[in-house]
Amino acid sequence: MLKIVQILVILLQLLKKKEVDELIKSASAVKNHLAFIPEFCQYDRNGLSVYFESKSGDQLSSYLRKYIRYLLKVNMENHYGSEWLTEEKVKRREMIAPEARYIIVRESSNAIFDDNAPKEDARTICWTGDGDRVVGFVHYRFVVEEDIPVVYVYELQLETFAQGRGLGKFLMQLVEFIAHKVGAEMSYELLCKTFDSEAKAKLEV
């Protein structure tokens, strides 16, 4: 009897693993996660006027790759100190992976750029790619942690002038909405929120 119970437990675990794997695969296969929530694809408040685009790591243009590397260096180099060169190599590999998903933040074409802003706050001048100026991004992925499907936020980077205006919080909420809309109750501690008791027990330790 005990052996039969053990076999059943193993079968249930395999079925659950298959279900979780299929869920992650399905979520990652969606080309445009923002299509689920068009009403949240722009942010106009606190002196900012920006909108969002959905991309995957293998869809990034050379301009976007260069910009992401640049903004990461500006925002993170001092925090990593002497370890930055090693960490930067890791981030470069991560950023172009097909499973890497992005929300690209662009400044609306009708936004007024403040020419009197301090030089360190006017970094959008470096954008040389097509379209409106890019002023930040979110890099996230659908992965499995402790047998729980989760959304893992790898990076949320904004230029200095766009910080402290509620945009970062809005983008985190946007990722949360995406997690719900793709049909799964996903969470991760970095999102500071769990959505069911099982995830809470395993991830909020």
N, C-alpha and C positions, 0 to 999 in steps of 0.2 A: 504493500500500500504506500509506504514511504517513497519507494522508487517511482511509483506512478505520479505521486504529488510533485516530486522533484522534476520529472520530465515535463509535467504540465507547467510548472513554474518557468522552466527553461523555454518552453514553447511560447509562453506569454511574453517573456522578455524579448525573444526574437521577433515576435509580432510587433511589439511596441517599438523596438529598434527600427524595424522596417518602416513603420508608420512615421516615426520621427525623421528618418532619412528622406522619405518621400516628401514630407512636409518642407524640409529644408531645401530639397531639390526644386520643389514647386515654387517656393518663395523666391529662390535665386534665379529661376528661369524667367520671371516677369521682367520685361524690358524696361518698363517705366512705372516705377512705384508711385510716382506723383500723380499718375492718371487716376488713382483711386480717390484722391483728395484734391481736386482742382481748386476748391474754395480756399485751400491753405497754401497755394503756390506763390504767394507774394506777401510782403511784409511792409506796411506803410505806417510807421509810427515812430515816435521819439526822434524825429529828424532824419529817419532813414526811409528810403524807397528802393526796395530790392525785390527780385523775383528769383525763383528756383528752377533748376533743370536737373533731370535725372540722368546719370551716366553709370557705366560700369568701367572697371579698370582697363579693360582692353579696348574701350571706346575713346579713351582720352586722346585728344590731339596733342601734338608736340608742344603747342602753346600752353595747354592746360597742365601738361606734365611739368614743364618748366616753371609755371606759376606756382604749382603745388609745392615743388621742391624749394622754391624761393621763400614762400610764406612759412613753410615748416622751419627753414633755417632761421628766418628773422624771429619767429616766435619761440623756437625751442632750443636754439644753440646755447644760449646762456644757461638754461636750466640743466642741460646735459653736461656742460663744461667739456672736459677732455674726452669724454665718451661720445661726443657728438659724431665724430667721423665714422665710428663703428655703427652707431644707431642710425645715421643717415643712410648707410648702405642697406640696412634692414628695411627701412621705410621705403626706399626706392623700389625694392623688390615687391613689397606689399602693395604699393599703390597701383601697380599695373596688372595685378592678378585678375583674372576674369570674375572671380567671386567677390572682388572689391566693388562695393556699390557707393555711388556718390550723390550727394545733393550739392550742386554747384550754385553759389550765390552770386548773382549779377546785379549791378546797380541799374535801376530803371533808366531808360534813355532820357526821360524828362526830369531826372533828379538834378538838382543844382549842386555842383561841386564847389566847395569852399576854397578858393585860391589863397585865402588868408590863413588856412590851416597850417600848423607847424609841419615842417618837412617830414618828420617821422610819422605823421598822421596822414600823409598824402601819397601813400605807396601805390595807389591804383594807377598812378602815372606809368608804372612799369608794365602794365598790361598792353601787349602788342598784338594780341590775337584778334580773331574776328568777333564781331558783335559787341554788346555792351561790356563795360568793365567788370571783371570778376573781382570780388572783394572778400571771398572766403569759400569754405567748403566743409562738408561733413563726409567722412569715410566710415561706412558701416558694413557689417556682414551678417548673414544668417549662419549660425553655427550651432553646435551641440555642446552643452556644458553639463556634466553630471547627468547625462541622459535626458536633459531638458532642452528643447529648442529655444534658442535665445537670439536676440539682436545684440550684437557686440559693436559698440561705437569705438572705432580705432582712433579717429582724430576728429576734432571740431576746431577749426582754425579760422579766425577772422582778423582782418586788418585792424589796426589800433583804433581808427576813427569809428569803426563799426562795433566796437566792444562797449560794454556797459550800457547798452540801450535796449536790452531785453531780447535781442536777436538770438543769442546763444540758447537761452531758455526755450524760445519758440522753436528752434531747430531740434532740440532734444524732444520736445513734444511732438514735432512732426515725425520723427523716427518712431516714436511710440504709436502714433496713429497708423503709420505704415505697417507696423507689426500686427496691429489689430486687423487691418483691412486685408492683408494677405491670408487671413483665415486662421491665424494661430495666436494663442495667448503666449507671446514671447516676452521675455524680460531678461535683464542682466543687471548686476549690481551697479555697474557704471551708469545705468539709466536711473538709478535710485528708486526703482519701483518694481514690484512683482505683482502678478495678476492672479495667481492661484496659490493654494496652500502648499501644494507639492513643490512648486518652484521656490516659494518662500523658505520652506524647510531646508532645501538643498543649497540655495544660492545665498541666502542672507544668514551667514554663519559668522 
